[in-house]
Amino acid sequence: MFIMSDMETAAVVQRIYDRFMAGDITAVIGTLSDDVQWILPKIPNVPFSGKRQGKDRVAEFFSMMADHQEVRSFDLHGMIVQGNQVVVHGHYWWHVKTTGRGWEGDFSHHWTVRDGTLSRLQEYSDTAAATVAF
């Protein structure tokens, strides 16, 4: 394990958002540790919600998400870094392909960075808005 500065840690997290917004999901997956924990709230009728572990399962998450919804906007509002922990606050708006509805809300992502890779994500979001849209 190596120690990274707060700026280096922030850069690792920023890269995943940059790659996601560029549509490069392969590069997003490359940013993750092999044993990554990917934790989203379990939301009724949202098939890609819930917990996953490992790069293959996260790749499956992105594939399922792309099948069911598409991003309309995804804005980061701030990042707090302390050691290997990063919290990102933002706002997103999604279009649900299967229902034609949209949903939006503020989110917080809590990341853990280990050895230059992202080893854990926990998302906090407006699950009620997603439930209604789905």
Residue, then its C-alpha position, 0 to 999 in steps of 0.5 A: m500500500f502506498i500513501m497518496s496526497d489529498m490532491e492525488t486522491a482527488a485526481v483518481v476520483q475526478r478521473i472516474y467522473d471524467r471517463f463516465m461523462a466521456g462515455d468511456i465505461t471501459a476506462v471507468i472499470g479500469t479505475l477500479s480495484d479488482d475487489v471493488q465494493w459498489i454499494l447503491p441503495k436497493i430501489p424497487n423496480v430498479p434492476f441495477s440498484g443494490k450492492r455489487q462486488g468486483k469489476d465484472r459486477v460493476a461492468e454489469f451495473f453499467s450495462m444494465m443502467a444503460d439499458h434502462q436509463e440515460v443521463r441528461s445531466f450530471d453535475l459535480h458540486g463539490m469534493i471533500v478529501q481526507g486521506n483515502q476517503v473522498v465524498v463528492h456531492g452533485h446533482y443528476w437528472w436521468h431519463v428512464k427508457t422503459t417508462g419515458r419518465g425523468w427523475e433527478g436529485d442530489f447525490s453524495h458518493h463516498w469513495t475509498v481509494r486504495d493503491g491508486t484505484l477506487s476500492r469502494l463506492q457508497e451512493y446516497s440519493d433520492t430513492a423515492a424519485a427513482t422509484v416513481a420514475f421506474 
